[in-house]
Amino acid sequence: MSVDSSDATPANAITIRAHELQQVDEANKTGLQPVVFVHGLWLLPSSWDRWAAVFEKAGFTALTPGWPDDPDTVAEANAHPEVLAHKTIGQVADHFEEIVEALDKKPATIGHSFGGLLAQILAGRGQAAVTVAIDPAPFRGVLPLPFSSLKSAWPVLGNPANRNRAVPLTFDQFRFGFANAVSEKEAHELYDTFAVPASGVPLFQAAVANLNPWTEAKVDTENPDRGPLLLISGEKDNTVPWAITNASFHLQQRNPGVTEIIEMPNRGHALTIDNGWRAVADTALAFIGRFVSANEATQKASA
């Protein structure tokens, strides 16, 4: 299926924006293996720009969709935080599923933080050829709750009214939750370059997931169509410490597919955007390359 961004939006793709439809159409036209990047809370799709360039140089076609209503720039998001509010895990997962289903080829999916949870949700729906979840937010069944994780989420969870808001982080909160493993100077640079307000709903959903049988923060870990999965954990991550990622790994091992976990030494939650991002990107690229060929579609077409 080729999607032309100039066409009317399909009825089953009402959340997909014009530039996302254009990404899908361009990816389909290349005939290359697509890779879909899924960002988490307090970041925008632009946080994946360097990753997308690496994967495209390796022969893939990269898509960096946003969550529904994501502003185009960090400045715009900080000026109008209200557009980021009220986004639930289920709504965002359905949005990404609409994008994935418009692709001619099942994509590899890479997600960070809540994007890592969303990537696992998509994989559990059979919508990914291979998945990399980096410091992924917990889902129903993940029981550990380290103090540092609770402290990282407290700027949102500490006020029940934040459920209906988009909540920014102060620099000190960002420093603890994201940039604790880099210098003070780099932490300020990352904060100024990448940090935006985040919808409060997903954090409240994740916080009570184990108490709510109907939660949207759940993953089908046993679907045989899940595909290979790599979980990556930053050794010094305060927001999603090893205990959470490792618990997710043990639940995912119920799946008959390949399930692996790796810890990146001396890395915090900002590992996808800080000075060491390339090592994480190369780790994800190597894993994905074991299971899908960047040029497979092109090779078949020319055979």
C-alpha positions in Angstrom: 0.0 0.0 0.0 1.5 3.3 -1.0 0.2 6.4 0.8 0.3 9.7 -0.9 0.4 12.6 1.5 -1.7 14.7 -0.9 -4.6 12.2 -0.7 -7.4 12.5 1.8 -6.6 10.9 5.1 -7.9 7.3 5.3 -10.8 6.8 7.8 -8.6 4.4 9.8 -5.7 6.8 10.0 -7.4 9.9 11.4 -4.5 10.7 13.8 -1.7 10.6 11.1 -0.5 14.0 10.2 0.5 15.1 6.6 4.3 14.9 7.3 3.9 11.4 8.7 1.9 10.3 5.7 4.7 11.7 3.6 7.3 9.7 5.6 5.3 6.5 5.0 4.9 7.2 1.3 8.6 7.9 0.9 9.6 4.8 2.8 7.3 2.6 0.6 8.8 4.1 -2.5 12.3 3.2 -1.5 11.6 -0.5 -1.2 14.0 -0.6 1.7 13.5 -2.1 5.1 11.8 0.5 7.3 12.8 1.4 10.8 10.3 3.3 13.0 11.6 5.3 15.9 9.3 5.9 18.9 10.1 8.7 21.4 9.1 8.8 25.0 8.0 11.4 27.5 9.7 14.8 27.6 11.2 14.4 24.1 10.1 15.0 20.5 10.8 13.0 17.3 13.8 15.3 16.6 15.6 13.4 19.4 16.0 10.6 16.8 17.4 12.7 14.0 21.0 11.5 14.4 19.8 7.9 14.8 17.7 8.1 11.6 20.8 9.4 9.7 22.9 6.4 10.9 20.2 3.9 9.9 19.7 5.4 6.5 23.4 5.4 5.8 23.3 1.7 6.7 20.7 1.1 4.0 17.4 1.3 5.9 14.7 3.9 5.5 13.9 5.7 8.7 10.6 7.1 10.0 10.3 9.4 13.0 6.6 9.9 13.7 5.4 11.9 16.7 2.8 11.2 19.3 -0.6 12.7 18.2 -0.4 16.5 18.0 3.3 16.7 18.7 4.6 20.2 17.8 7.3 20.4 15.2 9.9 22.1 17.5 11.0 22.2 21.1 10.4 25.9 21.2 6.8 25.4 20.0 6.2 22.6 22.5 7.4 24.7 25.4 5.3 27.7 24.2 2.1 25.6 23.8 2.4 22.7 26.3 -1.4 22.2 26.3 -1.3 20.3 23.0 0.8 17.6 24.6 -1.7 16.8 27.4 -4.3 14.0 27.5 -2.4 11.5 25.4 -2.9 8.0 26.8 -0.8 4.9 26.2 -3.5 3.3 24.2 -4.1 6.3 22.0 -0.4 6.7 21.2 0.0 2.9 20.5 -3.0 3.0 18.1 -1.5 6.0 16.4 1.8 4.2 15.7 -0.1 1.1 14.7 -1.9 3.1 12.0 1.4 4.3 10.7 3.0 0.8 10.7 0.0 -0.7 8.9 0.4 1.9 6.1 3.9 0.5 5.4 4.4 -2.1 2.7 6.9 -3.9 4.8 6.7 -4.8 8.5 9.2 -2.4 10.2 11.9 -2.7 12.7 10.9 -0.6 15.7 13.1 1.2 18.2 11.7 3.0 21.2 13.1 4.8 24.2 11.5 5.1 27.7 7.7 5.2 27.2 8.6 4.8 23.5 10.2 1.5 24.5 7.0 0.4 26.1 5.1 1.4 23.0 7.5 -0.5 20.8 6.8 -3.6 22.9 3.1 -3.1 22.7 3.4 -2.9 18.9 5.6 -6.0 18.8 3.0 -7.8 21.0 0.4 -6.9 18.4 2.6 -8.6 15.7 3.4 -5.2 14.1 7.2 -5.4 14.2 9.8 -7.5 12.4 12.3 -6.9 15.2 12.2 -4.5 18.2 14.7 -2.7 20.4 13.3 -1.2 23.6 15.8 1.2 25.3 15.2 1.9 29.1 11.6 1.0 28.5 8.8 2.1 30.9 7.2 -0.8 32.8 4.1 -2.6 31.9 1.6 -4.7 33.8 3.4 -7.6 35.5 6.6 -5.6 36.0 6.8 -5.4 39.8 10.0 -3.7 40.9 9.7 0.0 41.8 13.1 1.4 42.8 13.2 4.6 44.8 15.0 6.5 42.0 12.3 5.6 39.5 9.6 6.9 41.9 11.6 10.1 42.4 12.0 10.6 38.7 8.2 10.3 38.2 7.3 12.4 41.2 7.2 15.7 39.4 4.1 14.3 37.7 2.7 11.7 40.2 3.1 14.1 43.1 0.0 16.1 42.0 -3.1 14.2 40.9 -4.2 17.2 38.8 -1.2 16.5 36.6 -3.1 13.6 35.0 -4.9 16.2 32.9 -1.8 18.4 32.2 1.4 18.5 30.2 4.1 18.7 32.8 7.6 20.2 32.2 10.7 19.2 34.1 12.8 21.8 35.9 16.5 21.5 35.0 17.2 19.8 38.4 14.5 17.2 37.7 15.8 16.6 34.2 19.3 16.3 35.6 18.2 13.6 38.0 15.9 11.7 35.7 17.8 12.0 32.4 21.2 13.6 32.6 22.7 12.2 35.8 25.5 10.4 33.9 26.9 13.4 32.0 28.6 16.6 33.0 26.7 19.7 34.3 27.5 21.5 31.1 26.2 18.7 28.8 23.1 18.3 31.0 22.2 22.0 30.4 22.8 21.5 26.7 20.6 18.5 26.5 17.9 20.3 28.6 17.9 23.3 26.3 18.0 21.2 23.1 15.6 18.4 23.8 13.3 18.8 26.9 9.6 19.5 26.4 6.5 19.1 28.6 5.0 15.6 28.8 1.5 14.3 29.1 0.8 13.2 32.6 -1.6 10.4 31.8 0.9 7.7 30.8 2.8 7.9 34.1 -0.4 7.6 36.1 -1.4 4.6 33.9 1.9 2.9 34.4 1.8 3.6 38.1 -1.4 1.6 38.7 -1.0 -0.9 35.9 -0.6 -3.8 38.3 -3.9 -2.8 40.0 -5.9 -2.4 36.9 -6.7 -5.5 34.8 -8.0 -3.3 32.0 -4.9 -1.1 31.9 -3.5 0.2 28.6 0.0 -0.3 30.0 0.1 -4.0 29.0 2.1 -6.1 26.6 1.2 -9.4 24.9 4.5 -11.1 25.7 3.5 -14.5 24.3 2.4 -13.6 20.8 4.5 -15.9 18.5 4.4 -13.1 15.9 6.2 -10.7 18.3 9.6 -11.1 16.6 13.1 -10.8 18.1 13.4 -8.3 20.9 16.4 -6.6 22.5 16.1 -4.7 25.8 18.8 -2.1 26.5 19.4 -0.7 30.0 21.6 2.2 31.0 23.7 1.2 34.0 23.1 4.5 35.8 19.5 5.1 34.7 17.5 6.6 37.6 14.2 6.7 35.7 14.2 3.0 34.5 16.9 1.2 36.5 18.1 -2.3 35.6 15.6 -3.9 38.0 12.7 -2.7 35.8 14.3 -3.5 32.5 15.4 -6.9 33.7 11.9 -7.7 35.0 10.5 -6.8 31.6 13.1 -9.1 30.1 12.0 -12.0 32.2 8.4 -11.5 31.2 9.3 -11.3 27.6 11.2 -14.6 27.8 7.8 -16.3 27.8 7.9 -15.6 24.0 9.2 -18.2 21.7 11.2 -15.6 19.8 14.7 -14.3 20.5 14.8 -12.2 23.6 18.0 -10.5 24.7 19.1 -7.8 27.2 22.2 -5.7 27.4 23.4 -3.1 29.9 25.3 -0.1 28.6 27.9 0.8 31.2 28.0 4.3 32.8 24.9 5.5 30.9 21.8 7.3 32.2 18.3 7.8 30.8 19.6 10.3 28.3 21.7 7.6 26.6 19.8 8.1 23.2 20.7 11.8 23.0 23.8 12.4 25.1 27.5 12.2 23.9 27.4 8.4 23.9 24.3 8.0 21.7 26.3 6.5 18.8 27.3 3.4 20.8 23.7 2.7 21.7 22.6 3.3 18.1 25.3 0.9 16.9 24.2 -1.7 19.4 20.6 -1.4 18.1 21.7 -1.5 14.5 23.8 -4.7 15.0 20.8 -6.5 16.6 18.4 -5.4 13.9 20.8 -6.4 11.2 20.9 -10.0 12.5 17.2 -10.4 11.6 16.4 -8.1 8.7 18.4 -7.0 5.7 18.4 -3.3 5.0 18.5 -3.9 1.2 16.4 -7.1 1.1 13.4 -5.6 -0.7 15.7 -3.9 -3.3 17.6 -7.1 -3.9 14.3 -9.1 -4.4 13.0 -6.4 -6.8 16.1 -6.5 -8.9 16.4 -10.4 -8.9 
